[in-house]
Amino acid sequence: MVYLLLIYDITHDGTRTKVASACEDYGLDRVQYSAFSGQLSRTHQEELMLRIRDLLGEKTGHVQLIPVAVDDWERRLEIEVGEDG
């Protein structure tokens, strides 16, 4: 398993909501409105991307699934303040 960052820019509200639900179905955690992170096997990465492709259909969108090395992931820097950020 590898750490992943999935980010997307999808213009259609309903499709964007379905993509977010698909990410959650695969156990990814939302880190921003259009960004999720987590760990998935290569097989699940491919399945998720196929599912997202099907959800997009002909609608405009751009989705990136970016693998992040464990060492790099563990060196990430974060700031979180309160509930509203």
C-alpha positions in Angstrom: 0.0 0.0 0.0 1.1 3.5 -0.7 -0.1 6.9 0.5 -2.2 8.8 -2.0 -3.5 12.2 -2.7 -6.6 12.4 -4.9 -7.6 15.8 -6.1 -10.2 16.9 -8.6 -11.8 19.8 -10.4 -15.3 18.8 -11.5 -17.8 21.4 -12.6 -21.1 19.4 -12.3 -22.4 19.4 -8.7 -24.0 16.0 -8.7 -21.0 14.3 -10.3 -18.7 16.0 -7.8 -20.8 14.7 -5.0 -20.8 11.2 -6.4 -17.0 11.3 -6.8 -16.6 12.4 -3.2 -18.8 9.5 -2.1 -16.7 7.0 -4.2 -13.6 8.2 -2.5 -15.2 7.7 0.9 -16.4 4.3 -0.2 -12.8 3.3 -0.8 -11.8 4.6 2.7 -10.1 7.8 1.7 -10.3 10.8 4.0 -11.4 14.2 2.9 -8.6 16.8 3.5 -10.1 19.6 1.5 -13.3 20.2 -0.4 -11.9 18.5 -3.6 -9.0 16.5 -2.1 -8.8 13.2 -0.4 -5.9 11.2 1.1 -5.3 7.7 2.3 -3.9 4.3 1.4 -5.1 1.9 -1.3 -3.6 -1.1 -3.0 -2.8 -0.7 -6.7 -5.8 -2.8 -7.6 -8.1 -0.5 -5.6 -6.5 2.6 -7.1 -7.3 1.3 -10.6 -10.9 0.3 -9.5 -11.5 3.8 -8.0 -10.2 5.6 -11.1 -12.4 3.4 -13.4 -15.4 4.2 -11.2 -14.7 7.9 -11.3 -14.3 7.7 -15.0 -17.7 6.1 -15.3 -19.2 8.8 -13.0 -17.8 11.6 -15.1 -19.2 10.2 -18.3 -19.1 13.1 -20.7 -19.1 15.8 -18.0 -16.1 18.2 -17.7 -13.6 17.2 -15.0 -10.0 16.6 -14.1 -9.0 14.0 -11.5 -5.5 13.2 -10.3 -4.4 10.3 -8.1 -0.9 11.1 -6.9 1.2 8.5 -5.0 3.3 9.8 -2.2 6.3 7.9 -0.8 5.9 6.9 2.8 9.0 8.9 3.9 7.7 12.0 2.1 4.2 11.5 3.6 5.6 11.2 7.1 7.6 14.5 6.6 4.5 16.5 5.5 3.8 19.6 7.4 0.3 20.5 8.5 -1.5 23.3 10.3 -5.0 22.8 11.7 -6.6 25.4 13.9 -10.1 24.9 15.4 -13.1 23.6 13.5 -13.1 26.2 10.7 -9.4 25.9 10.0 
